[in-house]
Amino acid sequence: MGLRNLLVNNFAETEIRTDKGQVFENYVFLRLNELYRQEEMKFWRTADQKEVDFLVSDSFEKNIAFEVKFNASGIKTSKYKTFKKNYPEFDFQFIEYTSNNYPDTIPVLKL
């Protein structure tokens, strides 16, 4: 992340960055990469651009889907109905930075 910030010449505080969502998603990837093997992590996207950021299926057959949002106000649960319907075996959770106690979110510090 430091090299990326150097290349784009942006070392601003996270909360005022225009790319804060992407930076936070990258941070979450790095943390998940410490917990799971890369072959256990995937993402999901449909032809009409619906997506889920991270799908984790570990060797204990625990299936978790994570959607990353910088702010809980960006969470629109209706956007994920298709995924939940097609993949009911996945526990679907949001990871958010701001920890506004939105239902079904994991504050970033719990990772």
MOPAC internal coordinates of N, CA, C and O (Angstrom, degrees):
PM7 1SCF
backbone

  N    0.0000 0     0.00 0     0.00 0    0    0    0
  C    1.4409 1     0.00 0     0.00 0    1    0    0
  C    1.5286 1   110.88 1     0.00 0    2    1    0
  O    1.2310 1   120.78 1   144.07 1    3    2    1
  N    1.3093 1   116.12 1   -35.93 1    3    2    1
  C    1.4567 1   118.74 1   178.68 1    5    3    2
  C    1.5150 1   112.28 1   -62.73 1    6    5    3
  O    1.2310 1   120.21 1   137.27 1    7    6    5
  N    1.3217 1   117.21 1   -42.73 1    7    6    5
  C    1.4625 1   121.20 1   177.64 1    9    7    6
  C    1.5246 1   110.68 1   -63.72 1   10    9    7
  O    1.2310 1   120.38 1   138.03 1   11   10    9
  N    1.3192 1   116.88 1   -41.97 1   11   10    9
  C    1.4636 1   120.69 1   177.65 1   13   11   10
  C    1.5294 1   110.60 1   -60.78 1   14   13   11
  O    1.2310 1   120.77 1   133.56 1   15   14   13
  N    1.3192 1   116.14 1   -46.44 1   15   14   13
  C    1.4613 1   120.02 1   179.09 1   17   15   14
  C    1.5244 1   111.40 1   -61.13 1   18   17   15
  O    1.2310 1   120.59 1   142.37 1   19   18   17
  N    1.3274 1   116.48 1   -37.63 1   19   18   17
  C    1.4591 1   120.07 1   177.44 1   21   19   18
  C    1.5277 1   110.73 1   -64.34 1   22   21   19
  O    1.2310 1   120.52 1   135.45 1   23   22   21
  N    1.3247 1   116.60 1   -44.55 1   23   22   21
  C    1.4632 1   120.31 1  -178.33 1   25   23   22
  C    1.5302 1   112.52 1   -64.94 1   26   25   23
  O    1.2310 1   120.08 1   144.51 1   27   26   25
  N    1.3263 1   117.45 1   -35.49 1   27   26   25
  C    1.4715 1   119.79 1   178.91 1   29   27   26
  C    1.5315 1   111.51 1   -94.18 1   30   29   27
  O    1.2310 1   120.72 1   179.69 1   31   30   29
  N    1.3449 1   116.22 1    -0.31 1   31   30   29
  C    1.4553 1   122.88 1   178.57 1   33   31   30
  C    1.5348 1   111.74 1    53.15 1   34   33   31
  O    1.2310 1   121.36 1  -125.99 1   35   34   33
  N    1.3346 1   115.00 1    54.01 1   35   34   33
  C    1.4582 1   119.91 1  -179.46 1   37   35   34
  C    1.5212 1   108.83 1  -139.51 1   38   37   35
  O    1.2310 1   120.87 1   -73.62 1   39   38   37
  N    1.3243 1   115.94 1   106.38 1   39   38   37
  C    1.4511 1   122.67 1   177.86 1   41   39   38
  C    1.5287 1   110.88 1  -119.25 1   42   41   39
  O    1.2310 1   120.84 1  -154.92 1   43   42   41
  N    1.3315 1   115.99 1    25.08 1   43   42   41
  C    1.4647 1   121.27 1  -178.16 1   45   43   42
  C    1.5246 1   110.32 1   -67.74 1   46   45   43
  O    1.2310 1   121.14 1   -18.73 1   47   46   45
  N    1.3247 1   115.42 1   161.27 1   47   46   45
  C    1.4583 1   121.14 1   175.08 1   49   47   46
  C    1.5214 1   109.21 1   -58.53 1   50   49   47
  O    1.2310 1   120.86 1   -34.96 1   51   50   49
  N    1.3014 1   115.96 1   145.04 1   51   50   49
  C    1.4665 1   121.76 1  -175.36 1   53   51   50
  C    1.5239 1   112.62 1   -53.62 1   54   53   51
  O    1.2310 1   119.96 1   133.96 1   55   54   53
  N    1.3148 1   117.68 1   -46.04 1   55   54   53
  C    1.4673 1   121.53 1  -173.98 1   57   55   54
  C    1.5224 1   113.84 1   -62.33 1   58   57   55
  O    1.2310 1   119.17 1   156.14 1   59   58   57
  N    1.3476 1   119.19 1   -23.86 1   59   58   57
  C    1.4658 1   120.46 1  -177.52 1   61   59   58
  C    1.5273 1   113.05 1  -104.14 1   62   61   59
  O    1.2310 1   119.94 1  -178.55 1   63   62   61
  N    1.3026 1   117.72 1     1.45 1   63   62   61
  C    1.4654 1   121.11 1  -179.30 1   65   63   62
  C    1.5222 1   110.63 1   -75.80 1   66   65   63
  O    1.2310 1   120.49 1   -35.58 1   67   66   65
  N    1.3210 1   116.68 1   144.42 1   67   66   65
  C    1.4622 1   120.04 1   175.78 1   69   67   66
  C    1.5238 1   111.34 1   -77.91 1   70   69   67
  O    1.2310 1   120.13 1   160.09 1   71   70   69
  N    1.3228 1   117.35 1   -19.91 1   71   70   69
  C    1.4605 1   121.34 1   179.98 1   73   71   70
  C    1.5316 1   112.30 1  -105.56 1   74   73   71
  O    1.2310 1   120.43 1  -154.34 1   75   74   73
  N    1.3301 1   116.79 1    25.66 1   75   74   73
  C    1.4604 1   120.35 1  -174.68 1   77   75   74
  C    1.5304 1   112.51 1   -62.08 1   78   77   75
  O    1.2310 1   119.81 1   146.43 1   79   78   77
  N    1.3253 1   117.97 1   -33.57 1   79   78   77
  C    1.4599 1   120.21 1   177.67 1   81   79   78
  C    1.5145 1   112.15 1   -63.71 1   82   81   79
  O    1.2310 1   120.62 1   135.56 1   83   82   81
  N    1.3256 1   116.41 1   -44.44 1   83   82   81
  C    1.4611 1   120.91 1   179.36 1   85   83   82
  C    1.5257 1   111.25 1   -67.66 1   86   85   83
  O    1.2310 1   120.37 1   140.13 1   87   86   85
  N    1.3165 1   116.90 1   -39.87 1   87   86   85
  C    1.4638 1   120.83 1   179.29 1   89   87   86
  C    1.5267 1   109.87 1   -64.22 1   90   89   87
  O    1.2310 1   120.81 1   136.81 1   91   90   89
  N    1.3371 1   116.06 1   -43.19 1   91   90   89
  C    1.4585 1   120.17 1   179.92 1   93   91   90
  C    1.5324 1   110.88 1   -66.57 1   94   93   91
  O    1.2310 1   119.98 1   139.30 1   95   94   93
  N    1.3159 1   117.64 1   -40.70 1   95   94   93
  C    1.4585 1   120.86 1   178.45 1   97   95   94
  C    1.5320 1   110.40 1   -62.29 1   98   97   95
  O    1.2310 1   120.23 1   141.63 1   99   98   97
  N    1.3155 1   117.16 1   -38.37 1   99   98   97
  C    1.4540 1   120.81 1   177.31 1  101   99   98
  C    1.5274 1   110.29 1   -65.06 1  102  101   99
  O    1.2310 1   120.18 1   138.91 1  103  102  101
  N    1.3126 1   117.25 1   -41.09 1  103  102  101
  C    1.4616 1   121.71 1   177.43 1  105  103  102
  C    1.5346 1   110.04 1   -59.79 1  106  105  103
  O    1.2310 1   120.67 1   134.60 1  107  106  105
  N    1.3290 1   116.33 1   -45.40 1  107  106  105
  C    1.4648 1   120.28 1   179.97 1  109  107  106
  C    1.5273 1   109.80 1   -61.91 1  110  109  107
  O    1.2310 1   120.20 1   137.32 1  111  110  109
  N    1.3309 1   117.21 1   -42.68 1  111  110  109
  C    1.4629 1   120.13 1   177.04 1  113  111  110
  C    1.5260 1   110.70 1   -57.30 1  114  113  111
  O    1.2310 1   120.21 1   133.83 1  115  114  113
  N    1.3102 1   117.21 1   -46.17 1  115  114  113
  C    1.4644 1   120.22 1  -179.32 1  117  115  114
  C    1.5301 1   111.24 1   -61.17 1  118  117  115
  O    1.2310 1   120.50 1   139.66 1  119  118  117
  N    1.3233 1   116.66 1   -40.34 1  119  118  117
  C    1.4711 1   120.17 1   178.71 1  121  119  118
  C    1.5200 1   111.52 1   -68.14 1  122  121  119
  O    1.2310 1   120.02 1   135.47 1  123  122  121
  N    1.3502 1   117.57 1   -44.53 1  123  122  121
  C    1.4644 1   120.40 1   177.59 1  125  123  122
  C    1.5228 1   111.22 1   -63.12 1  126  125  123
  O    1.2310 1   120.88 1   145.74 1  127  126  125
  N    1.3247 1   115.93 1   -34.26 1  127  126  125
  C    1.4608 1   121.09 1   179.14 1  129  127  126
  C    1.5364 1   111.37 1   -65.36 1  130  129  127
  O    1.2310 1   120.27 1   156.26 1  131  130  129
  N    1.3213 1   117.08 1   -23.74 1  131  130  129
  C    1.4603 1   121.11 1   174.94 1  133  131  130
  C    1.5301 1   111.45 1   -77.18 1  134  133  131
  O    1.2310 1   120.76 1   153.55 1  135  134  133
  N    1.3403 1   116.15 1   -26.45 1  135  134  133
  C    1.4625 1   121.05 1  -175.92 1  137  135  134
  C    1.5248 1   113.96 1   -94.47 1  138  137  135
  O    1.2310 1   120.69 1   152.13 1  139  138  137
  N    1.3283 1   116.29 1   -27.87 1  139  138  137
  C    1.4690 1   121.21 1  -174.30 1  141  139  138
  C    1.5231 1   109.84 1  -130.90 1  142  141  139
  O    1.2310 1   121.37 1   -24.71 1  143  142  141
  N    1.3231 1   114.99 1   155.29 1  143  142  141
  C    1.4571 1   119.69 1   173.82 1  145  143  142
  C    1.5251 1   109.25 1   -74.41 1  146  145  143
  O    1.2310 1   120.27 1   -28.80 1  147  146  145
  N    1.3154 1   117.09 1   151.20 1  147  146  145
  C    1.4672 1   120.46 1  -176.93 1  149  147  146
  C    1.5133 1   112.28 1   -59.83 1  150  149  147
  O    1.2310 1   119.68 1   145.29 1  151  150  149
  N    1.3147 1   118.22 1   -34.71 1  151  150  149
  C    1.4643 1   119.57 1   179.32 1  153  151  150
  C    1.5278 1   112.94 1   -70.44 1  154  153  151
  O    1.2310 1   120.17 1   168.13 1  155  154  153
  N    1.3291 1   117.28 1   -11.87 1  155  154  153
  C    1.4641 1   121.49 1   176.08 1  157  155  154
  C    1.5297 1   111.87 1   -88.75 1  158  157  155
  O    1.2310 1   119.89 1   170.30 1  159  158  157
  N    1.3255 1   117.81 1    -9.70 1  159  158  157
  C    1.4710 1   121.87 1  -176.24 1  161  159  158
  C    1.5272 1   110.53 1  -110.44 1  162  161  159
  O    1.2310 1   121.73 1   -44.91 1  163  162  161
  N    1.3246 1   114.29 1   135.09 1  163  162  161
  C    1.4559 1   120.88 1   178.48 1  165  163  162
  C    1.5247 1   108.30 1  -142.82 1  166  165  163
  O    1.2310 1   120.47 1    -1.66 1  167  166  165
  N    1.3350 1   116.70 1   178.34 1  167  166  165
  C    1.4589 1   120.83 1   170.25 1  169  167  166
  C    1.5142 1   107.24 1  -131.04 1  170  169  167
  O    1.2310 1   120.57 1   -13.36 1  171  170  169
  N    1.3228 1   116.52 1   166.64 1  171  170  169
  C    1.4603 1   121.83 1  -177.50 1  173  171  170
  C    1.5201 1   108.77 1  -130.03 1  174  173  171
  O    1.2310 1   121.15 1   -47.54 1  175  174  173
  N    1.3383 1   115.40 1   132.46 1  175  174  173
  C    1.4677 1   119.91 1   176.74 1  177  175  174
  C    1.5219 1   108.67 1  -149.82 1  178  177  175
  O    1.2310 1   121.36 1   -40.05 1  179  178  177
  N    1.3366 1   115.00 1   139.95 1  179  178  177
  C    1.4567 1   120.72 1   178.35 1  181  179  178
  C    1.5249 1   109.30 1   -96.73 1  182  181  179
  O    1.2310 1   120.96 1    -8.86 1  183  182  181
  N    1.3253 1   115.77 1   171.14 1  183  182  181
  C    1.4655 1   120.92 1   178.45 1  185  183  182
  C    1.5216 1   111.48 1   -62.21 1  186  185  183
  O    1.2310 1   120.20 1   151.33 1  187  186  185
  N    1.3416 1   117.22 1   -28.67 1  187  186  185
  C    1.4712 1   119.83 1   179.02 1  189  187  186
  C    1.5359 1   112.28 1   -93.70 1  190  189  187
  O    1.2310 1   120.84 1  -158.12 1  191  190  189
  N    1.3484 1   116.00 1    21.88 1  191  190  189
  C    1.4679 1   124.76 1   170.51 1  193  191  190
  C    1.5318 1   115.43 1    72.01 1  194  193  191
  O    1.2310 1   119.28 1  -161.19 1  195  194  193
  N    1.3257 1   118.98 1    18.81 1  195  194  193
  C    1.4648 1   120.08 1   169.61 1  197  195  194
  C    1.5164 1   105.46 1   -75.79 1  198  197  195
  O    1.2310 1   120.68 1   -40.27 1  199  198  197
  N    1.3378 1   116.31 1   139.73 1  199  198  197
  C    1.4573 1   117.92 1  -176.84 1  201  199  198
  C    1.5151 1   112.44 1  -147.82 1  202  201  199
  O    1.2310 1   121.81 1   -20.87 1  203  202  201
  N    1.3208 1   114.14 1   159.13 1  203  202  201
  C    1.4565 1   123.81 1   170.35 1  205  203  202
  C    1.5222 1   104.93 1  -127.93 1  206  205  203
  O    1.2310 1   120.76 1   -48.64 1  207  206  205
  N    1.3265 1   116.16 1   131.36 1  207  206  205
  C    1.4626 1   120.71 1  -170.14 1  209  207  206
  C    1.5220 1   114.67 1   -65.04 1  210  209  207
  O    1.2310 1   119.80 1   132.82 1  211  210  209
  N    1.3281 1   117.98 1   -47.18 1  211  210  209
  C    1.4584 1   119.94 1  -175.58 1  213  211  210
  C    1.5199 1   110.52 1  -139.84 1  214  213  211
  O    1.2310 1   120.94 1   -50.10 1  215  214  213
  N    1.3294 1   115.82 1   129.90 1  215  214  213
  C    1.4564 1   123.02 1   171.25 1  217  215  214
  C    1.5149 1   106.46 1  -114.68 1  218  217  215
  O    1.2310 1   120.76 1   -52.05 1  219  218  217
  N    1.3157 1   116.14 1   127.95 1  219  218  217
  C    1.4549 1   120.30 1  -179.31 1  221  219  218
  C    1.5192 1   108.25 1  -122.02 1  222  221  219
  O    1.2310 1   120.95 1   -55.74 1  223  222  221
  N    1.3194 1   115.79 1   124.26 1  223  222  221
  C    1.4620 1   122.94 1   173.89 1  225  223  222
  C    1.5137 1   106.06 1  -125.46 1  226  225  223
  O    1.2310 1   120.95 1   -73.50 1  227  226  225
  N    1.3226 1   115.79 1   106.50 1  227  226  225
  C    1.4637 1   117.58 1  -176.47 1  229  227  226
  C    1.5213 1   111.75 1   -94.60 1  230  229  227
  O    1.2310 1   120.99 1    -1.15 1  231  230  229
  N    1.3012 1   115.71 1   178.85 1  231  230  229
  C    1.4620 1   121.33 1  -175.61 1  233  231  230
  C    1.5264 1   112.57 1   -67.88 1  234  233  231
  O    1.2310 1   119.86 1   167.29 1  235  234  233
  N    1.3163 1   117.88 1   -12.71 1  235  234  233
  C    1.4629 1   121.85 1   177.00 1  237  235  234
  C    1.5302 1   111.10 1   -94.18 1  238  237  235
  O    1.2310 1   121.09 1  -166.97 1  239  238  237
  N    1.3300 1   115.51 1    13.03 1  239  238  237
  C    1.4633 1   123.96 1   179.72 1  241  239  238
  C    1.5297 1   112.48 1    58.23 1  242  241  239
  O    1.2310 1   121.57 1  -146.07 1  243  242  241
  N    1.3029 1   114.61 1    33.93 1  243  242  241
  C    1.4571 1   121.17 1   173.61 1  245  243  242
  C    1.5235 1   106.37 1   -92.11 1  246  245  243
  O    1.2310 1   119.82 1   -58.27 1  247  246  245
  N    1.3136 1   117.95 1   121.73 1  247  246  245
  C    1.4571 1   122.71 1  -177.51 1  249  247  246
  C    1.5263 1   109.58 1  -112.43 1  250  249  247
  O    1.2310 1   121.03 1   -60.88 1  251  250  249
  N    1.3129 1   115.64 1   119.12 1  251  250  249
  C    1.4634 1   120.97 1  -179.43 1  253  251  250
  C    1.5209 1   108.44 1  -129.85 1  254  253  251
  O    1.2310 1   120.95 1   -44.54 1  255  254  253
  N    1.3230 1   115.78 1   135.46 1  255  254  253
  C    1.4588 1   122.30 1   173.46 1  257  255  254
  C    1.5215 1   107.29 1  -110.68 1  258  257  255
  O    1.2310 1   120.88 1   -50.33 1  259  258  257
  N    1.3336 1   115.92 1   129.67 1  259  258  257
  C    1.4575 1   121.61 1   179.69 1  261  259  258
  C    1.5223 1   109.84 1  -118.11 1  262  261  259
  O    1.2310 1   120.60 1   -50.87 1  263  262  261
  N    1.2966 1   116.46 1   129.13 1  263  262  261
  C    1.4658 1   122.39 1   170.96 1  265  263  262
  C    1.5213 1   106.12 1  -111.91 1  266  265  263
  O    1.2310 1   120.57 1   -52.06 1  267  266  265
  N    1.3247 1   116.52 1   127.94 1  267  266  265
  C    1.4587 1   122.28 1  -174.15 1  269  267  266
  C    1.5244 1   109.65 1  -101.40 1  270  269  267
  O    1.2310 1   121.06 1   -51.93 1  271  270  269
  N    1.3245 1   115.58 1   128.07 1  271  270  269
  C    1.4630 1   121.93 1   176.55 1  273  271  270
  C    1.5185 1   108.71 1  -134.18 1  274  273  271
  O    1.2310 1   120.89 1   -44.59 1  275  274  273
  N    1.3131 1   115.90 1   135.41 1  275  274  273
  C    1.4595 1   118.68 1   177.72 1  277  275  274
  C    1.5169 1   110.64 1   -67.62 1  278  277  275
  O    1.2310 1   120.72 1   140.42 1  279  278  277
  N    1.3169 1   116.24 1   -39.58 1  279  278  277
  C    1.4554 1   122.07 1  -176.78 1  281  279  278
  C    1.5205 1   109.08 1  -127.92 1  282  281  279
  O    1.2310 1   120.36 1   -43.00 1  283  282  281
  N    1.3158 1   116.92 1   137.00 1  283  282  281
  C    1.4630 1   120.98 1  -178.71 1  285  283  282
  C    1.5223 1   112.17 1   -61.27 1  286  285  283
  O    1.2310 1   119.73 1   157.90 1  287  286  285
  N    1.3183 1   118.12 1   -22.10 1  287  286  285
  C    1.4695 1   119.56 1   178.93 1  289  287  286
  C    1.5201 1   111.23 1   -66.63 1  290  289  287
  O    1.2310 1   119.81 1   162.82 1  291  290  289
  N    1.3279 1   117.96 1   -17.18 1  291  290  289
  C    1.4564 1   122.05 1   177.67 1  293  291  290
  C    1.5198 1   113.83 1   -83.80 1  294  293  291
  O    1.2310 1   120.34 1   178.96 1  295  294  293
  N    1.3285 1   116.96 1    -1.04 1  295  294  293
  C    1.4591 1   121.01 1  -177.82 1  297  295  294
  C    1.5213 1   109.84 1   -84.43 1  298  297  295
  O    1.2310 1   121.33 1   -60.02 1  299  298  297
  N    1.3168 1   115.07 1   119.98 1  299  298  297
  C    1.4637 1   122.90 1   176.00 1  301  299  298
  C    1.5293 1   106.11 1  -123.98 1  302  301  299
  O    1.2310 1   120.37 1   -84.46 1  303  302  301
  N    1.3172 1   116.91 1    95.54 1  303  302  301
  C    1.4627 1   121.16 1  -172.94 1  305  303  302
  C    1.5266 1   112.50 1   -61.40 1  306  305  303
  O    1.2310 1   119.65 1   152.88 1  307  306  305
  N    1.3101 1   118.27 1   -27.12 1  307  306  305
  C    1.4649 1   120.53 1  -179.23 1  309  307  306
  C    1.5279 1   111.99 1   -65.01 1  310  309  307
  O    1.2310 1   119.63 1   156.56 1  311  310  309
  N    1.3261 1   118.31 1   -23.44 1  311  310  309
  C    1.4621 1   121.81 1   179.79 1  313  311  310
  C    1.5300 1   112.51 1   -66.42 1  314  313  311
  O    1.2310 1   120.00 1   164.97 1  315  314  313
  N    1.3220 1   117.60 1   -15.03 1  315  314  313
  C    1.4562 1   121.27 1  -172.55 1  317  315  314
  C    1.5309 1   113.00 1  -110.75 1  318  317  315
  O    1.2310 1   120.19 1  -169.40 1  319  318  317
  N    1.3269 1   117.25 1    10.60 1  319  318  317
  C    1.4670 1   120.72 1  -179.98 1  321  319  318
  C    1.5214 1   111.85 1   -61.00 1  322  321  319
  O    1.2310 1   119.96 1   138.44 1  323  322  321
  N    1.3302 1   117.68 1   -41.56 1  323  322  321
  C    1.4597 1   121.34 1  -179.44 1  325  323  322
  C    1.5225 1   110.72 1   -60.71 1  326  325  323
  O    1.2310 1   120.63 1   134.04 1  327  326  325
  N    1.3212 1   116.40 1   -45.96 1  327  326  325
  C    1.4633 1   119.95 1   179.20 1  329  327  326
  C    1.5200 1   110.13 1   -62.37 1  330  329  327
  O    1.2310 1   120.13 1   130.93 1  331  330  329
  N    1.3233 1   117.36 1   -49.07 1  331  330  329
  C    1.4643 1   121.05 1  -177.20 1  333  331  330
  C    1.5240 1   111.40 1   -61.32 1  334  333  331
  O    1.2310 1   120.46 1   142.97 1  335  334  333
  N    1.3122 1   116.73 1   -37.03 1  335  334  333
  C    1.4644 1   121.01 1   179.50 1  337  335  334
  C    1.5287 1   110.95 1   -67.98 1  338  337  335
  O    1.2310 1   120.28 1   136.92 1  339  338  337
  N    1.3357 1   117.06 1   -43.08 1  339  338  337
  C    1.4579 1   121.50 1  -176.35 1  341  339  338
  C    1.5263 1   114.06 1   -81.45 1  342  341  339
  O    1.2310 1   120.11 1   158.70 1  343  342  341
  N    1.3153 1   117.39 1   -21.30 1  343  342  341
  C    1.4671 1   121.35 1  -177.49 1  345  343  342
  C    1.5331 1   110.86 1  -132.70 1  346  345  343
  O    1.2310 1   120.17 1  -115.82 1  347  346  345
  N    1.3311 1   117.28 1    64.18 1  347  346  345
  C    1.4766 1   119.61 1  -176.53 1  349  347  346
  C    1.5272 1   113.38 1   -66.58 1  350  349  347
  O    1.2310 1   120.16 1   164.54 1  351  350  349
  N    1.3321 1   117.30 1   -15.46 1  351  350  349
  C    1.4606 1   119.97 1  -179.75 1  353  351  350
  C    1.5326 1   112.44 1   -75.73 1  354  353  351
  O    1.2310 1   120.23 1   170.40 1  355  354  353
  N    1.3323 1   117.17 1    -9.60 1  355  354  353
  C    1.4636 1   120.90 1   179.16 1  357  355  354
  C    1.5242 1   110.67 1   -92.74 1  358  357  355
  O    1.2310 1   121.37 1   -50.05 1  359  358  357
  N    1.3129 1   114.98 1   129.95 1  359  358  357
  C    1.4615 1   121.44 1   170.43 1  361  359  358
  C    1.5297 1   106.10 1   -77.05 1  362  361  359
  O    1.2310 1   119.87 1   -62.70 1  363  362  361
  N    1.3222 1   117.85 1   117.30 1  363  362  361
  C    1.4659 1   122.00 1  -174.41 1  365  363  362
  C    1.5185 1   109.62 1   -96.87 1  366  365  363
  O    1.2310 1   120.78 1   -54.35 1  367  366  365
  N    1.3347 1   116.11 1   125.65 1  367  366  365
  C    1.4616 1   121.08 1  -178.71 1  369  367  366
  C    1.5204 1   110.61 1  -137.76 1  370  369  367
  O    1.2310 1   121.39 1   -28.69 1  371  370  369
  N    1.3195 1   114.95 1   151.31 1  371  370  369
  C    1.4596 1   121.59 1   173.49 1  373  371  370
  C    1.5216 1   108.39 1  -101.06 1  374  373  371
  O    1.2310 1   121.03 1   -37.98 1  375  374  373
  N    1.3099 1   115.63 1   142.02 1  375  374  373
  C    1.4627 1   121.54 1   170.65 1  377  375  374
  C    1.5151 1   105.35 1  -114.02 1  378  377  375
  O    1.2310 1   120.77 1   -56.06 1  379  378  377
  N    1.3218 1   116.13 1   123.94 1  379  378  377
  C    1.4656 1   118.79 1  -178.59 1  381  379  378
  C    1.5148 1   111.17 1  -132.38 1  382  381  379
  O    1.2310 1   122.12 1   -28.72 1  383  382  381
  N    1.3101 1   113.54 1   151.28 1  383  382  381
  C    1.4602 1   121.93 1  -174.91 1  385  383  382
  C    1.5209 1   112.77 1   -80.07 1  386  385  383
  O    1.2310 1   120.42 1   140.61 1  387  386  385
  N    1.3169 1   116.79 1   -39.39 1  387  386  385
  C    1.4581 1   119.79 1  -168.22 1  389  387  386
  C    1.5139 1   114.94 1   -83.02 1  390  389  387
  O    1.2310 1   119.68 1   166.46 1  391  390  389
  N    1.3241 1   118.21 1   -13.54 1  391  390  389
  C    1.4774 1   122.96 1   176.20 1  393  391  390
  C    1.5152 1   112.98 1    52.05 1  394  393  391
  O    1.2310 1   120.99 1  -124.47 1  395  394  393
  N    1.3251 1   115.71 1    55.53 1  395  394  393
  C    1.4735 1   120.36 1   178.02 1  397  395  394
  C    1.5161 1   112.07 1   -89.50 1  398  397  395
  O    1.2310 1   120.34 1  -160.36 1  399  398  397
  N    1.3152 1   116.96 1    19.64 1  399  398  397
  C    1.4606 1   122.41 1   178.91 1  401  399  398
  C    1.5196 1   113.26 1    56.74 1  402  401  399
  O    1.2310 1   120.57 1  -143.26 1  403  402  401
  N    1.3115 1   116.51 1    36.74 1  403  402  401
  C    1.4499 1   121.35 1   173.99 1  405  403  402
  C    1.5251 1   107.24 1   -68.48 1  406  405  403
  O    1.2310 1   119.27 1   -39.79 1  407  406  405
  N    1.3338 1   119.00 1   140.21 1  407  406  405
  C    1.4712 1   119.64 1  -179.23 1  409  407  406
  C    1.5258 1   111.93 1   -55.68 1  410  409  407
  O    1.2310 1   121.05 1   -39.11 1  411  410  409
  N    1.3171 1   115.61 1   140.89 1  411  410  409
  C    1.4697 1   123.51 1   176.49 1  413  411  410
  C    1.5227 1   113.89 1    64.22 1  414  413  411
  O    1.2310 1   119.71 1  -149.39 1  415  414  413
  N    1.3156 1   118.17 1    30.61 1  415  414  413
  C    1.4589 1   119.83 1   176.09 1  417  415  414
  C    1.5226 1   109.91 1  -110.76 1  418  417  415
  O    1.2310 1   121.89 1   -26.89 1  419  418  417
  N    1.3076 1   114.00 1   153.11 1  419  418  417
  C    1.4633 1   121.58 1   175.28 1  421  419  418
  C    1.5249 1   106.40 1  -112.63 1  422  421  419
  O    1.2310 1   119.60 1   -66.39 1  423  422  421
  N    1.3220 1   118.38 1   113.61 1  423  422  421
  C    1.4680 1   117.99 1   175.78 1  425  423  422
  C    1.5110 1   109.75 1   -60.71 1  426  425  423
  O    1.2310 1   120.87 1   -31.99 1  427  426  425
  N    1.2870 1   115.94 1   148.01 1  427  426  425
  C    1.4645 1   121.45 1  -173.73 1  429  427  426
  C    1.5211 1   111.79 1   -57.78 1  430  429  427
  O    1.2310 1   118.91 1   146.95 1  431  430  429
  N    1.2927 1   119.69 1   -33.05 1  431  430  429
  C    1.4555 1   121.14 1  -175.70 1  433  431  430
  C    1.5216 1   113.20 1   -69.57 1  434  433  431
  O    1.2310 1   119.67 1   166.10 1  435  434  433
  N    1.3399 1   118.23 1   -13.90 1  435  434  433
  C    1.4594 1   120.51 1   179.11 1  437  435  434
  C    1.5192 1   112.84 1   -81.98 1  438  437  435
  O    1.2310 1   119.55 1   171.87 1  439  438  437
  N    1.3201 1   118.46 1    -8.13 1  439  438  437
  C    1.4691 1   119.41 1  -178.73 1  441  439  438
  C    1.5073 1   111.43 1   -68.91 1  442  441  439
  O    1.2310 1   120.10 1   180.00 1  443  442  441

